[in-house]
Amino acid sequence: MEVIVVPAALDVGMAAAGIISRLVAGKPGAVLGLATGASVKRVYAELALAHHDRALDFSRVTAFLLDEYVGLSRSHPASFHAFIEEHFLRRVNADRRRVHLPPTEGDDLPGLCEQFERDIRATGGIDLQLLGIGRDGHLGFNEPTSSLASRTRIKTLTSATREANRSGFGGEEVPLHAVTMGIGTLLEARHCLLVADGSAKADAVARMVEGPLTAMVPASALQMHPHATVIVDEAAAAELSLRDYYREVQRNKPEWQR
């Protein structure tokens, strides 16, 4: 796992967007896994700037959305589909026919989840999966105790997760269930790129990077990934015991690794 510590939240977004931009520029038909949430807004803002200022082309990119609430209309302002439309898709030249959304309606959701997995495999697999992290260490909606071998499926959300997402629903109840890519699905991406900023994420980041591998902290599964990059600001890195070493690693990278 590569841990990159940058000064501030804005730098997190810029660094992550730079990695994604280089991938898309070098592989115009790249397959991206897209996350939602406050931590990735800056990443998408920087990618939109790259599209407008440097003509970065997203027309051949295939994308898979990480998760979505069950039974929530895609037009609902709190849906992750609405989020990705507002913050990314409509700001670049994405081809909506290449954008895959997790199934959230139908009589056979488990079967549709299996089809979503087949769709990922049919594209050749995800080249880069963008991720945030929950305060309890969850990835997507893989709550604590999620199987580290799990696939795309329905999950029941914890009360803490629902409370954290309540602001987007006004006075409405936050859905109790969601569909999410599984930990096993995420670990098959060729590159996992996780971003986090702010002191509220410091404990989760430390347990993910330096704690034991455990289903109680689903994000700790990234310790097993051969190409996982974690970009955090100083506040989110505050509880990393080896943060000075991570800075040293970045300063002394050999040229072939840069």
C-alpha positions, 0 to 999 in steps of 0.5 A: 500500500502506498500512502501519500500525505499532502498538506490539505484537502485540495491537494488530495483532490489534485493528486488523485485527479492527476493519477486518474487523468494520466490513466485516461490520457494513456488508455482512452478506453479505461474502465473506472469505478466511481465513488461518491461523497464529500471526499471525492467531490474535489477529485471530480472537480479537478477532472472536469478542469482537465477536460475543459482546460486540457481536453482530457477525453472521457468519451470512451471511458466505461464507468461503474458506480460503486453503490446506490440506495435500494428503491430510491429514484435515480432522480432523487437529489440524495441518490448517488446517481444524481451525485455522479451526474452533478459532480462528474458526468455532466461536466465531462464528455462521458458517454452515458451508454458506458455508465453502469449503475448498480441495480436497485429495483426489480423482483430479482435483485440478487440475480441483477447483482450477479449480472452487474458482476458479469458486466464488469468482467465483460469490460475486462475488469476495472482499471482504477477504483476510486474510493472514500472511507467511512468513519467506521472503516467501511468501503462503499456500503460494505459495513463492518463484518462484511466478508472480505470475499464479498461480491456485489449484493444488498447490504443493510446499513448501520444506524451510524451510516444512515445518520451520516447520510441523513443531511441529503434527505431533508426530513425523509427517512434514509433507506435501510438497504443499499446495493454495493460492490463487494470487497472481493469485487473491489480487490479485483480492480487493477488499481485502488485509489482511496482519498480521505481528508479531515480529522474525522477520518484519522482513526479510520485511516490509521486502522485501515493502513496500520491496523490488523486485517479484519472484517471489522474494518473493511477498508483494511482489506486494501492491505492485501491489494498489490496496487493500492494508493491512499492519499490523505491530508495532514489532518486525516494522517494525524493518527498514522504512527509511520506518517514520517516514513510515508513522507520519506518514501515519497521524497526518495522514490526512484525515478522509475516509480514516479 
